[in-house]
Amino acid sequence: MSHKFGKRILTAFSSVAVLLLASPVVFAAEAIPTGDLYSKAVFAVGAMIAAGLAIGIGAVGAGLGIGTAASGACGAVGRNPGVQGKIMMTMLVGMAMAESIAIYALVVSLVLLYANPYMRYFLG
C-alpha cells in the first residue's frame, strides 16, 4: 500500500517539477534572439544554471557535513559528558571547515555570474 502511495507522490512531484522547469522556456520562446545574440543568450543561461548548481550542491554538502558533525558530537557527549568542552571545540572547528565549502561555492557562483573568465572568448 505504501509503495503505491510513494510512487504516486514521486510521479506528482516529478510532474510538477517538469511543469515548473518547462514553463519559462515556453513563455520565453518568442523572446529568444537570433544569430549572434542567440549565442550570448545561451552562454548567459548556461552561466546562470552552472551558478545555481554550484551554490546548490555546495550548500547541500555543507549542510550534510554540519549535520554529521553535530550528530557525532551529540553522541560523544552522551557517552562521555565530562569532555564536553573539548568535543564542542572540535565540533565547531569541523563545522567551520564544512561551512567554508559553501562559501567557496558561493564565490564560484558569483564568478560565473559576474566575472566569468570565458565571457570574452564566447561573446567576443
N, C-alpha and C positions, 0 to 999 in steps of 0.2 A: 504494500500500500504506500509506504513512504518513498519507495523507489520511483513509483509512477508520479507521485507528487513532486519529487525532486526534479524529474525530467520535465514536468510541466513548468516548474519555476525557471529552470535553466532555459527552456525554449522561450518563455515570456521575456526574460531578461535579455537574451540574445536578440530577440526581435526588436525590442525597444532600443538596444544598442545600435543595431543596423539602421533603424529608422533615424536615430539621432545623428549618426555619423554620415548618412547619405543625404539627409535633407539640405544641409548647406550647399552641397555640390549641385543639387538640382536647382536650388534657387539662385545660385551664382552662375549658372551655365551661360546665361546671356551676357554676363558682365566679363567673361574671360576675354582678354585681349588676344589679338592675333599677331603673328610674326615675331619680331624681336621682343615685344612686350610680353609675349606668352612665356618665353624662357625666363624672363625676370620674375614673372608671377610664380612659375613652377619652382624656381630657386628660393623665393621668399617663403612659399608654403612649405617646402622641404625643410628650410631652416627652422620654421615655427614648429613643425611636427617633431624634428630632432630635439629642439629645446624642451618641448613638453615631455618627450620621452626621457630625456636626460634628468630633468628635475623629478619626474615621477618615479623612475626607477631608483634614483639616489635617495629620495625620501623614504621609499619602501625599505630599502636596505638599511638606512639609518634607524628607522622605526623597529625593524627586526633586531638589530644589534642592541639597541637600548632596552628593548623588552627582554631579550635574553640576559643582558647584564643585570637588570633589576630582578629577574626571576632567580638567577643564580645567587645574587646577594641575599635575597629574602630566604632562600633555602639554607644558605650558610649561616645566617644569623639565627634561624630557627634551630639549627643543630648546635651552635655554639654562641650563645648571646654575649659571652664575655669579650669577644673580639669584634664587637660591632663597629667600633671606631676605625679599625684597620680595614675591615670589609667595606665600610662606607666610603673611605678614601679611595680604595682601589676601584670600587664601582663607579665613582664619579669620574675618575680618570678614564676608565673604559667607555663611559657614556660620552665623554668629551671627544674621544677618538672616533667613536661611531658617528657623532654629530658632525665631525669635520668632513665626513664623506658627503653629507647633504650640502654642506657649504661648498665643497668642490663641485658638486653637481650644479648648484646654483650659479657658480662662476662660469662653468662650461655653457650653461644655457644662456646666460647673459652675453657671453662672447659670440655664441651662434646668432643671437638676435641682433646685437648692436655693433659688434666689431668683428664680423666674420672675415677671416683672412682670405677666403676663397671668393669673396664677392667680386674682386677686381678681375679675376680670371673668367668667371662665368658671365658677368654683366658688362665687361669691357671697360 
